Amino acid sequence: MTFKAILIGSLGTYLLATTAFTGQAQNVSLQKKWESEANLLTCESVLHDASKKMIYVSNINGEPGAKDGNGSIGRVTLAGKVENAEWVKGLDAPKGLGLYRDKLYVADLTKVVVIDTKTGQKLKDIEVTGAEFLNDVTVDSKGQVYVSDSNTGTVFRITNDKSEVWLKNSSLKRLNGLLAYQNKIYLIDMNDGSFYQVNETDKSLVKKAEGLKGGDGIVPVGKDEFLVSNWNGEVHYVSSNGQTQKLLDTKAEKLNAADIEYIPAQNLLLIPTFFGNKIMAYQLKK
């Protein structure tokens, strides 16, 4: 694989990566569109609600593992205006977000909080037995909720408000990102940067790509193509044949890249910057 990266303009504003794929060059780039105000509170995850034309953001607002009641969910417009930084309060250390039929599912340490997106009211807490550090959330087409536990290498599944162990693998040292997409489940291990598809039959892990250390969020951007964020401040493109390209690097600006979201209709990537306390939006071009 050959790799060439050219930075145009300010760091993190426009990064063009060109890689040779099986003898044919492919250009993939990110161009900055907007950034929100920096008044979010340790923003970890973002999620687009198409029906509400709104972006939800989880705010840890404290230690990532503390049950302190400081956490919240914010609302940001599609133009990047923070409508309400603390739309729903009283969470502990909220991280991953999932959405299904006007219900927002939030990973909150050892429980999943369910919020009514029409009213902003907390409907219930679903305690996840055996959980230690719940991190990412994804929801499949049937409304089943999957949540990763970074401490135990476990994926829990919630069906009808009841949790169960869906996958547990000792080789996963720091499980984080989850994605339910086209009847498949994908996940990433932050520790060694391995990106996997879960085998539907025996739940074995099929490696899709590697070298993505610090991997956090996963979003689909085409047929068997993905973007994977690196919490330290990077975004990588993963091609259908497992090749990877670094598209964005904001480490020098001290901006993280946590649990990302992608809006296909706008080709728009949303990046929560964690300690940067704001969301950055980039247009994907390929």
N, C-alpha and C positions, 0 to 999 in steps of 0.2 A: 504494500500500500504506500502511495506517495501522498504527502500532505503539504499544503502550502496555505499559510494564513496571512491575510493582509488586513491591517487595522486602518480604517479611514475615519478621520475626525477624532473626537475625544474618546478616551478609553471606555469601552462598554456601550458606546453609542451605535457604532456600526462595525460589525465584524464579519468579514467574508471568508468562508473556508471553502477550499476547493480540493476535492479528493478524487483519485482515479478509482473507479469501480469497474472491475472486470474489463479494463481497456476502454471504458467510456467515462468521460469527465462529467461530474455532476456538481452544480453550484448550489450551495445552501447558505442562506444568510439571515441575519436578524437585524432589523432597523428599528431604532427606538422611536416610539410614537408619543408616549406621555409618561409622566410619573405623578403619583398622588402626593398630597401633602404628607409630611413626615410626622403625623400626629397619631399614627397607629401605635399599638403597644406590644412590641415584640411579635410582629405578625409572622405566623408560621405557615399557614395554608390559605389558599384562595380557591373559590369555586364560583362558577358562573351559573346563574339561574336565568335561563332564557325566557321563561314565562313572566318573570318579574322585571326583566331587563336590569338586573342588579348583580353585583359581585359581593359574595360573603367572604369575610376574612376572620381567621381565628387569631386572637391576641392572647399570648401567654401572660404577659405583664408580670414577670417575676421569674422564679426558678422553674425550669422545665419539668422538674419532678416534684414540685411543692403543692400540697393541698392547702392553698391559701385563700381561695375564693376571689382572687384578683382577676381571673381570666374573663374574657368576654368574646362576643362575636360582633364584628362591625359590618357596616354596609357601605359600599363604594359604587358610584355610578360607572357606566361604561366609558365615560369620558375622564375618569380618574378623580372625581370629586368625592371626598369622604363625606357621605351623607350623615352618618352617625358612627363614630369610632367605637362606641360601646352600646350597640343596639340591644344586645342581650347580655346582662351581667350575671355575676355570681358563679362562674365556672372556676375551675382550679387552674389547670394548665392545658387548655384546649389546643389540639393539633389538627389532625386530618379531618376533612369534611366530605360528606356524601349526601346526595339529594335523591329523594324519590317521592313523587306525588305530594308536593307541598310539605314534606317533612325533611328537615335538615338533621343529619346524624353527625355527631361531633365526638371524636375520640378525646376522652378527658381522664387520663391516667389509668384508672381501673374500671371505668364505666363509659358507656356511650350515652350521651345526652341527646334527647330528641326534642327538636324545636319546630313549632308550627310557623312556617314562613309567611303565612297570611297575617298572623297576629304578633309574631315575635315572642310568643309565650312558650316557656319550657313545658313540654307535655309529660315527660318522664325521664328517669334515669334507668338505664339497663345495666345492671352490675354484671361484669364479665368475670366469672369465677376462674381464678388462677392467673389473672392478668397482673402485670407489674408495671409496665410502661407502654400503654397503648399509643400508637403513633399515627399511622395512615389509615384512611377509610376509603372503601370503594363499594359501589352498589351495582349488582347485576341487573339484567333486564327483568328478572322476576321479583325484584325488590329485596333480595337477600343481601344483607350487609356483611362485608368482610372487613376486619380490622387487624392490623399487625401489632404484635408485641415485640418491641426491639430488644427487651431483656431476655426473652425466653425462646426466640426463634419460632414463634407460634403465630398462625393465622387463625383467628376465631371467626365463626360465622354466626350471624344473628338472624333467626327466622321466627316470625311471630313473637318478637320481643324476648326470645330465649336464645342464650348463647351456647355454643359448643365449640370444641376444638375441631377445626377443619383440616389443618395441616400443622405438623410439628416436625422440625428437622434440625438436628444438632449441628449440621454444617453451616447453618445460618447464624453468624456471630453477631450481626447487628442489623436485623431485618428492619426495613423502613417502607419504601414506596410500594403501593399496591395499585393494580389496575384491573378492573373487570371490563373486557372489551371483546365483542363478537364471540361471546360464549367461552372465552378463555380468561384465565387469571395470570397476570404477570406480577413479578415482584423483584426487588433489588436489595442486595446486602450492602450496606454502607461500608462495612469493614474491608472487604476485598474488592468491592466494586463489580461484583458479578450480577448480571441482569438475566433473569430466568423467566421461562414460561413453565407453568405447572402442567404436568401430564394429567390429562383428564381421567385416565384409567386408574393409575396407582399413586397419583400425586407426587411422583418423582419430579426432580427439577431438571429441566432441559435448558442448558445455557444458550442465551441468545447473543450476548456480548460480554466483554470483560474490560477491566481497566477503568471503571467508573467509580473510583473510591470516593466516599462521601455522598454517594447517590441518594437522592431524597425523593423527588417527585417524578412520576412517569405520565406522559400524555401521548396519545396516538396522533400522528400527523399525516397518515397515508396508509397504503396497503403494506402492512408489516413494517412500518416506519414509525419511529418514536423520538421524542425529545426526553432527555433525562437530566434533571437538575442535580447539581452538586452543592451541598449545603455551604461549602466554603466560598462559593461565588462563581460557579461555572454552569454552563448549559451545553450538553452534548447532543448531537444528532446521531441516531442509530439507524443504519440502513437495513434493508431487508436481508442483506447477507452478513449482517453483524459487524460491518465496518463502523467506526465511530469518528466523529469530527467534533472538535471543540468550536462552538459557535460564539460563545460569550465568556468573558472572564472579567469579573468586577472585583477581584480580591484586592487590587491596588487601591480601589476606592472604598475598601472596607465595607462592601455590601455583600451580604449573603444571597444565596439563591435556594430557598427552601421548597415547600410543596407547591409546584406550579400548576397552572390551568391553561387550557388552550380553547379558543373560540374558533371553530372551523370556518364559520360564515365570514369572519373578518381576518382569518389567518393571523389571529392575535394571541401572543403568548403573554401570560400574566405571571409575574415573578414576585412573591413576597420576600422582602429583604431582611426579615428577622430583626436583628439589632438596628438595621437602617430605618425601621418603623415606617416604611412606605412600600407601595406597590409600583413596580416598573412594568411597562407594557411595550412589547416589541412585535413588529410585524415579521412573520416568517415568509421568506421568499425562496422558492426552489423550482 
